[in-house]
Amino acid sequence: MMTTSFSPRDGRVLGEVGDTSADQLASIVAAATTAAPAAADVAPAVRRRWLDAIADAIDQHAGELIKLADSETALGVPRLTGEVNRVAEQLRFYGRVAADGAYLGVVVDDSTPIAPRLVRINRPLGPVAVFGASNFPFAFGVVGNDTASALAAGCPVVAKAHPAHVLTSVRLAEIATAALTAAGAPAGLFDLVSGLQVGVDLVRTPEIKAVGFTGSQGGGLALWKIANEREIVIPVYAEMGTVNPVVVTPAGAADLAEIAKGFVGSFTLGSGQFCSKPGLLFAPKGSDAGRVVADVLTDVSPTPYMLTSAIAANVTVGVHNLVEAGASVVTRLAGPGTGWSAESAVLTAPISALVPGSKLLEEVFGPVAVVVEYSDAQELHEALGVLQGSLAGSVFGGGDNDPDLAATVSALAGQVGRVTVGDWPTGVAWSWAQQHGGPWPSTSNPATTSVGAAALDRFVRPIAYQSVPDGALPAGTREAVDPANPWHIPRRINGKLELA
């Protein structure tokens, strides 16, 4: 079996990659399993050097990678230039998080009268399977956030090449593997597999201890089901996305023309293929927001190419489903007409049509948005309450003293993982405070994030060591061994925080 790469601009074949065989998969997973103890026991600062090495190698091959990714995704050189720079900086960031050591959560209790000496530390889970995103070949690809945070946490990674950019996936893996080898990382720390069935088999493999996934609800839920049907169930950290709501308050409606420009720019960015794309806008009744947004879309006249032929076809199906659910088309613009092109559209819907199970509450992955008007705060908050859990929600108000701002932020906070005020949700910074996750079904685990420093927490589990002598403890927890605190990480000793 082969995975074929296509050009979204004209549909021509760019190349093929052979699917990973069962024997090859077994060998790759065995190597990852062998590498796991070395990856777990090495100082976090060493893992930082490994991640820095991958980042440096990506920088060196940036031009080649951008050209290859653009041929497979049609996302454009400017967008991909920024993204390849981003993935290098993400890798370096997760290396810094690892070296900081706070994620290890080291706690030592040796002076309590109610228990013997206890030492607690977060330890890596072991080999992790990563399924990257179609829409971000670099930032969420085979060496993106999931891989970088898993490696930083001390877990070997077996990544699956995405069929939407399989050639880019293979080249990235080659660059990363060579960089890790040159940096002295253990063999098997990172590898790549390709093929639909091998992805299923990878999740079923007993040695795999967790799954990181970025993609559709259908794909994420399928992997989640497979993982939960295993004899030994493993966690699936799936970032699946849904409709991300935007609320314009009555005071904010005074700036509706500018808000509409931002909204159109955000929901058409990357041809609407962002998991954080705002897809549903709430505006005050009588604002004619649907027409205002539609006029902006007409002026912009995007020419979207989708990542795959299936995604392009699903845009048309999605618009049809919205109409069937009670929406009305305000503007519908044809795509370029070649390759995997798609239309863009703005629709309106009565707020009464937002009911559980309605297609109006489901994401259309593409440059399509729905506008709904509300009569008062109660009607708005009731409608927000029936939405599916989302990654992000946005509020555009009349300033800090807007009387509706606080209540709207509070209502959205119950539905999403990130609330923005005056900012569009597209674009997720890799930082210490970031939360890129949300209530089910936007993610499979609302307590975790796929971006930011806390992303490492997904790939470790706490272990307590009771009455264990120093020499038998993980290096980061030792007290008496010279030098003390050899990993130079923050630790809480008998309730007192000690910094490195």
C-alpha positions as CSV (number, residue, x, y, z in Angstrom):
1,M,0.0,0.0,0.0
2,M,1.1,3.6,-0.7
3,T,0.1,7.0,0.5
4,T,-0.1,9.5,-2.4
5,S,0.7,13.2,-2.1
6,F,-1.4,15.6,-4.2
7,S,-1.1,19.3,-5.1
8,P,-4.3,21.0,-3.8
9,R,-3.9,23.7,-6.5
10,D,-4.4,21.4,-9.5
11,G,-4.8,17.8,-8.1
12,R,-1.6,16.4,-9.7
13,V,0.4,13.7,-8.0
14,L,3.5,14.9,-6.2
15,G,4.8,11.6,-5.0
16,E,4.1,8.4,-3.0
17,V,5.3,7.0,0.3
18,G,5.1,3.4,1.1
19,D,2.9,2.3,4.1
20,T,4.8,1.0,7.1
21,S,4.6,-2.8,7.4
22,A,3.7,-4.7,10.5
23,D,7.3,-5.9,10.9
24,Q,8.6,-2.3,10.5
25,L,6.1,-1.0,13.1
26,A,7.1,-3.7,15.6
27,S,10.8,-2.8,15.1
28,I,10.1,0.9,15.5
29,V,8.0,0.5,18.7
30,A,10.7,-1.9,20.1
31,A,13.3,0.7,19.5
32,A,11.2,3.3,21.3
33,T,10.6,1.0,24.2
34,T,14.4,0.4,24.5
35,A,15.0,4.2,24.4
36,A,12.4,5.0,27.1
37,P,14.5,4.3,30.2
38,A,17.4,6.4,28.9
39,A,15.0,9.3,27.9
40,A,13.3,9.2,31.4
41,D,16.5,9.1,33.5
42,V,18.5,11.7,31.6
43,A,18.6,15.3,33.1
44,P,15.9,17.5,31.7
45,A,18.7,19.9,30.5
46,V,20.0,17.2,28.2
47,R,16.5,16.9,26.6
48,R,16.6,20.6,26.0
49,R,19.8,20.1,24.0
50,W,18.1,17.4,21.9
51,L,15.1,19.7,21.2
52,D,17.5,22.6,20.4
53,A,19.3,20.3,17.9
54,I,16.0,19.6,16.0
55,A,15.2,23.3,16.0
56,D,18.6,24.2,14.6
57,A,18.3,21.6,11.9
58,I,14.8,22.8,10.9
59,D,16.2,26.4,10.6
60,Q,19.0,25.1,8.4
61,H,16.5,23.3,6.1
62,A,13.7,26.0,6.2
63,G,13.7,26.9,2.6
64,E,13.5,23.3,1.4
65,L,10.7,22.5,3.9
66,I,8.6,25.6,3.0
67,K,8.8,24.8,-0.7
68,L,7.8,21.2,-0.1
69,A,5.0,22.0,2.3
70,D,3.5,24.7,0.0
71,S,3.4,22.2,-2.9
72,E,1.4,19.8,-0.7
73,T,-0.9,22.2,1.2
74,A,-1.2,25.4,-0.9
75,L,-1.1,27.3,2.4
76,G,1.3,29.9,0.8
77,V,4.9,30.7,1.3
78,P,4.3,33.7,3.7
79,R,2.1,31.6,6.0
80,L,4.5,28.6,5.9
81,T,7.6,30.8,6.5
82,G,6.1,32.0,9.7
83,E,5.0,28.5,10.7
84,V,8.4,26.9,10.1
85,N,10.0,29.6,12.3
86,R,7.3,28.9,14.8
87,V,8.0,25.2,15.0
88,A,11.7,25.8,15.7
89,E,10.9,28.2,18.5
90,Q,8.3,25.8,19.9
91,L,10.9,23.1,20.1
92,R,13.2,25.5,21.9
93,F,10.4,26.6,24.3
94,Y,9.6,23.1,25.3
95,G,13.3,22.4,25.9
96,R,13.3,25.4,28.3
97,V,10.2,24.1,30.1
98,A,11.9,20.7,30.5
99,A,15.1,22.3,31.8
100,D,13.2,24.4,34.3
101,G,12.0,21.2,35.9
102,A,8.8,22.6,37.6
103,Y,6.7,20.1,35.6
104,L,8.3,17.3,37.6
105,G,6.5,18.5,40.7
106,V,9.2,17.2,43.1
107,V,8.0,17.1,46.7
108,V,9.8,15.6,49.7
109,D,8.2,14.9,53.1
110,D,10.6,13.6,55.7
111,S,9.6,15.3,58.9
112,T,5.9,14.4,59.3
113,P,4.9,12.3,62.3
114,I,2.0,10.7,60.5
115,A,3.9,9.0,57.7
116,P,7.4,7.7,56.7
117,R,9.6,9.6,54.3
118,L,7.8,10.2,51.1
119,V,9.3,11.5,47.8
120,R,7.0,12.4,44.9
121,I,7.9,13.1,41.3
122,N,6.3,13.0,37.9
123,R,7.8,10.3,35.7
124,P,7.4,9.9,31.9
125,L,4.8,7.5,30.7
126,G,6.9,5.8,28.0
127,P,6.5,5.6,24.2
128,V,3.9,8.0,22.9
129,A,2.0,7.9,19.5
130,V,1.5,11.3,17.9
131,F,-1.0,12.0,15.1
132,G,-0.3,15.5,13.6
133,A,-2.7,17.9,12.0
134,S,-3.5,18.4,8.4
135,N,-3.8,22.2,8.6
136,F,-0.4,22.9,10.4
137,P,2.3,20.8,8.7
138,F,4.9,22.3,11.0
139,A,3.4,23.7,14.2
140,F,1.1,20.7,14.8
141,G,2.9,18.2,12.5
142,V,5.1,15.3,13.2
143,V,7.6,17.5,15.2
144,G,5.0,20.0,16.4
145,N,3.5,20.7,19.9
146,D,2.6,17.1,20.8
147,T,6.0,15.6,19.8
148,A,8.0,18.4,21.3
149,S,6.2,18.3,24.6
150,A,6.4,14.5,24.8
151,L,10.1,14.5,24.1
152,A,10.6,17.3,26.6
153,A,8.8,15.2,29.2
154,G,11.1,12.2,28.5
155,C,8.9,10.1,26.3
156,P,10.0,8.5,23.0
157,V,7.6,9.4,20.1
158,V,6.4,7.4,17.2
159,A,4.7,9.9,14.9
160,K,2.3,9.1,12.0
161,A,2.8,10.9,8.7
162,H,-0.3,12.9,7.7
163,P,-1.6,12.0,4.2
164,A,-2.3,15.7,3.5
165,H,1.4,16.4,3.6
166,V,3.1,13.0,3.7
167,L,6.2,14.1,1.8
168,T,6.7,17.0,4.3
169,S,6.2,14.6,7.2
170,V,8.8,12.2,5.9
171,R,11.4,15.0,5.3
172,L,10.8,16.5,8.7
173,A,11.3,13.1,10.3
174,E,14.5,12.6,8.4
175,I,15.8,16.0,9.6
176,A,14.7,15.4,13.2
177,T,16.2,11.9,13.4
178,A,19.6,13.0,12.0
179,A,19.7,15.9,14.4
180,L,18.9,13.7,17.4
181,T,21.6,11.2,16.4
182,A,24.2,14.0,16.1
183,A,23.1,15.3,19.5
184,G,23.7,11.9,21.2
185,A,20.1,11.1,21.8
186,P,19.3,7.3,22.2
187,A,18.3,5.4,19.1
188,G,14.6,5.0,18.8
189,L,13.7,8.3,20.6
190,F,11.8,9.5,17.5
191,D,10.5,7.7,14.4
192,L,7.8,8.0,11.8
193,V,5.2,5.6,10.4
194,S,2.9,6.0,7.5
195,G,-0.5,4.5,6.4
196,L,-4.1,4.4,7.6
197,Q,-4.0,0.9,9.1
198,V,-0.7,1.4,10.7
199,G,-2.1,4.3,12.7
200,V,-4.8,2.0,14.1
201,D,-2.2,-0.7,14.8
202,L,0.0,1.8,16.5
203,V,-2.6,2.8,19.0
204,R,-3.3,-0.9,19.7
205,T,0.3,-1.7,20.3
206,P,0.7,-2.6,24.0
207,E,4.0,-0.7,24.4
208,I,2.4,2.6,23.4
209,K,1.4,4.4,26.7
210,A,-0.5,7.5,25.4
211,V,-1.7,9.2,22.2
212,G,-1.5,12.8,21.1
213,F,-3.9,13.8,18.3
214,T,-4.8,17.0,16.5
215,G,-7.6,16.8,13.9
216,S,-11.2,16.1,13.3
217,Q,-13.8,14.9,15.8
218,G,-14.4,11.8,13.8
219,G,-10.7,10.9,13.7
220,G,-10.1,11.8,17.4
221,L,-13.1,9.8,18.6
222,A,-12.1,6.8,16.6
223,L,-8.6,6.8,18.2
224,W,-10.2,7.4,21.6
225,K,-12.5,4.4,21.1
226,I,-9.6,2.1,20.0
227,A,-7.5,3.2,23.0
228,N,-10.4,2.4,25.4
229,E,-11.0,-1.0,23.9
230,R,-7.4,-2.1,24.6
231,E,-6.8,-4.6,27.3
232,I,-4.8,-1.9,29.1
233,V,-6.5,1.4,28.4
234,I,-4.3,4.4,27.6
235,P,-5.1,8.1,27.5
236,V,-5.8,9.8,24.2
237,Y,-5.2,13.6,24.3
238,A,-7.2,14.6,21.2
239,E,-7.6,18.2,20.2
240,M,-10.6,18.1,17.9
241,G,-12.1,21.5,17.8
242,T,-15.7,22.7,17.4
243,V,-17.6,25.9,16.6
244,N,-15.8,28.7,18.5
245,P,-18.3,31.4,19.4
246,V,-17.9,35.2,19.1
247,V,-20.2,37.6,21.0
248,V,-20.6,41.3,20.2
249,T,-22.2,43.1,23.1
250,P,-24.7,45.9,22.6
251,A,-22.1,48.4,23.4
252,G,-19.6,46.7,21.0
253,A,-22.1,46.9,18.1
254,A,-21.1,50.5,17.6
255,D,-17.9,49.1,16.1
256,L,-19.6,46.4,14.1
257,A,-18.0,47.4,10.7
258,E,-14.5,46.9,12.1
259,I,-15.5,43.7,14.0
260,A,-16.9,42.3,10.8
261,K,-13.6,42.9,9.0
262,G,-11.7,41.1,11.8
263,F,-14.3,38.3,11.8
264,V,-14.0,37.6,8.1
265,G,-10.2,37.8,8.3
266,S,-10.2,35.3,11.1
267,F,-12.7,32.7,9.8
268,T,-11.1,32.8,6.3
269,L,-7.5,32.6,7.6
270,G,-5.8,29.5,6.1
271,S,-9.0,28.9,4.1
272,G,-10.9,28.5,7.3
273,Q,-8.8,25.5,8.3
274,F,-8.0,26.5,11.8
275,C,-9.3,24.5,14.9
276,S,-9.6,27.9,16.6
277,K,-11.6,29.4,13.7
278,P,-14.5,31.5,14.9
279,G,-17.6,30.0,13.2
280,L,-20.6,31.4,15.0
281,L,-21.1,35.2,15.7
282,F,-23.7,36.5,18.1
283,A,-24.8,40.1,17.6
284,P,-27.5,42.3,19.0
285,K,-30.9,42.1,17.4
286,G,-31.4,44.8,14.7
287,S,-27.7,45.2,13.9
288,D,-28.0,43.5,10.5
289,A,-24.7,41.8,11.4
290,G,-25.2,39.0,8.8
291,R,-25.4,41.5,5.9
292,V,-22.4,43.5,7.3
293,V,-20.3,40.4,7.6
294,A,-21.4,39.2,4.1
295,D,-20.5,42.5,2.5
296,V,-17.0,42.3,4.0
297,L,-16.6,38.7,2.7
298,T,-17.7,39.8,-0.8
299,D,-15.1,42.6,-0.7
300,V,-12.4,40.3,0.4
301,S,-13.4,37.5,-2.1
302,P,-11.1,34.8,-0.8
303,T,-9.9,32.0,-3.2
304,P,-9.6,29.1,-0.8
305,Y,-7.8,25.9,-1.6
306,M,-8.4,23.1,0.9
307,L,-5.9,20.6,2.1
308,T,-7.6,17.5,0.6
309,S,-10.3,16.8,-1.8
310,A,-12.4,15.3,1.0
311,I,-12.1,18.6,3.0
312,A,-13.1,20.6,0.0
313,A,-16.2,18.4,-0.6
314,N,-17.2,18.6,3.0
315,V,-17.4,22.4,2.8
316,T,-20.3,22.1,0.3
317,V,-21.9,19.4,2.4
318,G,-21.5,21.6,5.5
319,V,-23.2,24.6,4.0
320,H,-26.1,22.3,2.8
321,N,-26.4,20.9,6.4
322,L,-26.5,24.4,7.9
323,V,-29.4,25.3,5.5
324,E,-31.2,22.1,6.3
325,A,-30.9,23.0,10.0
326,G,-32.6,26.4,9.5
327,A,-29.9,28.8,8.3
328,S,-30.2,31.1,5.4
329,V,-27.4,31.9,2.9
330,V,-26.6,35.6,2.8
331,T,-23.5,35.4,0.6
332,R,-22.0,32.3,-1.1
333,L,-18.8,32.8,-3.2
334,A,-17.4,30.3,-5.6
335,G,-13.9,29.0,-5.1
336,P,-11.1,29.1,-7.7
337,G,-12.5,26.1,-9.5
338,T,-9.3,24.1,-9.8
339,G,-7.8,21.4,-7.6
340,W,-9.2,21.2,-4.1
341,S,-10.9,24.6,-4.2
342,A,-14.0,25.4,-2.1
343,E,-16.6,28.1,-1.7
344,S,-16.8,30.6,1.1
345,A,-20.1,31.6,2.7
346,V,-21.9,33.7,5.4
347,L,-25.2,32.5,6.7
348,T,-27.7,33.7,9.3
349,A,-29.9,31.6,11.6
350,P,-32.6,32.4,14.1
351,I,-31.4,31.9,17.6
352,S,-34.3,29.6,18.3
353,A,-32.7,27.1,15.9
354,L,-29.7,26.6,18.2
355,V,-30.9,23.5,19.9
356,P,-29.0,20.4,21.1
357,G,-28.2,18.1,18.1
358,S,-28.5,20.8,15.5
359,K,-26.0,21.0,12.7
360,L,-25.8,24.7,13.5
361,L,-23.7,23.7,16.5
362,E,-21.2,21.7,14.5
363,E,-18.0,23.0,12.8
364,V,-17.8,23.5,9.1
365,F,-14.0,23.1,8.5
366,G,-13.6,25.9,5.9
367,P,-14.3,29.6,5.2
368,V,-17.9,29.4,6.4
369,A,-19.6,31.2,9.3
370,V,-23.0,31.7,10.8
371,V,-24.4,34.9,12.3
372,V,-27.1,34.9,14.9
373,E,-28.9,37.9,16.5
374,Y,-30.0,37.9,20.1
375,S,-32.6,40.2,21.8
376,D,-31.2,40.4,25.3
377,A,-28.6,38.9,27.7
378,Q,-30.9,36.1,28.9
379,E,-31.5,34.9,25.4
380,L,-27.8,35.1,24.6
381,H,-26.7,33.2,27.7
382,E,-29.3,30.5,27.1
383,A,-28.0,30.0,23.5
384,L,-24.4,29.9,24.7
385,G,-25.4,27.2,27.2
386,V,-26.4,24.8,24.4
387,L,-23.2,25.1,22.4
388,Q,-20.8,22.2,22.3
389,G,-17.6,22.7,24.3
390,S,-15.1,24.8,22.3
391,L,-11.5,25.6,22.3
392,A,-12.0,29.4,22.4
393,G,-14.7,32.0,22.8
394,S,-14.3,35.8,22.0
395,V,-16.0,38.9,23.2
396,F,-16.1,42.3,21.5
397,G,-17.5,44.9,23.7
398,G,-17.5,48.6,24.4
399,G,-14.4,48.8,26.5
400,D,-13.4,47.9,30.0
401,N,-16.6,49.5,31.5
402,D,-19.0,47.7,29.2
403,P,-21.8,46.5,31.6
404,D,-22.2,43.3,29.7
405,L,-18.6,42.3,29.5
406,A,-18.0,40.5,32.8
407,A,-21.2,38.4,32.5
408,T,-20.4,37.4,28.9
409,V,-16.9,36.4,29.8
410,S,-18.2,34.3,32.6
411,A,-20.8,32.6,30.4
412,L,-18.1,31.8,27.8
413,A,-15.7,30.5,30.4
414,G,-18.1,27.7,31.2
415,Q,-18.0,26.6,27.6
416,V,-14.5,27.1,26.3
417,G,-10.8,26.6,27.2
418,R,-9.7,30.1,26.4
419,V,-11.6,33.4,26.5
420,T,-10.4,36.4,24.5
421,V,-11.6,40.0,24.7
422,G,-11.0,42.2,21.7
423,D,-8.8,39.5,20.2
424,W,-9.5,36.9,17.5
425,P,-8.9,33.3,18.6
426,T,-7.0,32.2,15.5
427,G,-3.4,31.9,16.5
428,V,-2.3,30.1,19.7
429,A,0.9,31.3,21.4
430,W,3.2,28.7,22.9
431,S,3.8,30.1,26.4
432,W,3.7,29.3,30.1
433,A,0.1,30.4,30.6
434,Q,-1.5,29.0,27.4
435,Q,-4.5,26.7,27.5
436,H,-5.4,25.1,24.2
437,G,-8.1,22.7,25.1
438,G,-11.7,22.8,26.2
439,P,-14.7,20.8,27.3
440,W,-15.7,17.7,25.4
441,P,-15.9,17.4,22.4
442,S,-13.4,20.1,21.6
443,T,-10.9,17.9,23.4
444,S,-11.0,14.5,24.9
445,N,-9.6,15.7,28.2
446,P,-10.6,19.3,29.3
447,A,-8.0,19.3,32.1
448,T,-5.1,19.3,29.7
449,T,-3.6,21.6,27.0
450,S,-1.9,20.7,23.7
451,V,0.0,24.0,23.6
452,G,2.1,25.7,26.3
453,A,4.2,24.6,29.2
454,A,1.4,22.5,30.8
455,A,1.4,20.3,27.7
456,L,4.1,18.2,29.3
457,D,1.7,17.2,32.1
458,R,-0.1,14.9,29.6
459,F,2.9,12.6,29.3
460,V,4.0,12.1,32.9
461,R,2.4,10.4,35.9
462,P,3.1,11.0,39.6
463,I,5.0,8.3,41.6
464,A,5.6,8.4,45.3
465,Y,8.6,6.6,46.8
466,Q,8.2,5.6,50.4
467,S,11.2,5.0,52.7
468,V,13.4,4.6,49.6
469,P,17.1,5.5,50.1
470,D,18.6,8.3,48.1
471,G,20.7,6.1,45.9
472,A,17.6,4.3,44.6
473,L,15.6,7.5,43.9
474,P,15.4,9.3,40.6
475,A,18.2,11.8,40.4
476,G,16.0,14.9,40.6
477,T,14.7,13.9,44.0
478,R,18.0,13.1,45.8
479,E,19.0,14.9,48.9
480,A,22.2,13.5,50.3
481,V,24.0,12.5,47.1
482,D,26.7,14.9,46.1
483,P,25.8,17.2,44.5
484,A,22.4,17.7,46.0
485,N,19.7,18.5,43.5
486,P,21.8,17.4,40.5
487,W,19.1,18.3,38.0
488,H,19.0,21.9,39.4
489,I,15.2,22.0,39.5
490,P,12.7,23.5,41.9
491,R,11.6,21.2,44.7
492,R,9.3,21.4,47.7
493,I,11.1,20.1,50.8
494,N,9.0,19.6,53.9
495,G,6.5,22.2,52.6
496,K,9.2,24.8,51.7
497,L,9.9,25.6,48.1
498,E,13.5,25.4,47.2
499,L,14.7,26.8,43.9
500,A,17.5,25.4,41.9
